[in-house]
């Protein structure tokens, strides 16, 4: 996709309001009614070093970049209000990349909890929100959890509902794997 087109689409996304009214709802334990829900987590290890390593990965867009997404504009550390275009080329298909507009709706950086959530903007194939949070429990065990609520929004997602849901499931499983792999690395880049 030409860079001028990406810049124009990014400007439009920055000017748009979220495509759902329950902005920030992934912070609460109970997702809003009327949406499909998703909650998955993976154990990452034990201790503050694992929490810090995984948290830095998550707040550096590592989940998305490690899962094959490109991000426009070039990502830095995640901040509330950031608007990005996630881009994905589906393997084996000669279609243009999907361009998925999202806005960071909250971040958290606490001693035992690090992460963020982004919400959908017009043009996203879904309506809703997804959070990516690394946390350490009272026993020192570190977990990565993805929480989402969503509805299929575009005609192609609704038409291909089984495929859209399968792709979402595969993406979530990949997210869990890439964060687990990043958490297992030492400062040298080698597994711990």
Secondary structure, 3 states (H helix, E strand, C coil): CCHHHHHHHHHHHHHCCECCCCCCHHHCCCCCCCCEEEEEEEEEEECHHHHHHHHHHHHCCHHHHHCCCEEECCCCCCCCCCEEEEEECCCCCCCCCEEEEEEEEEEEEECCEEEEEEEEECCCCEEEEEEEEEEECCCCEEEEEEEEEEEECCHHHHHCHHHHHHHHHHHHHHHHHHHHHHHCECCCCCEC
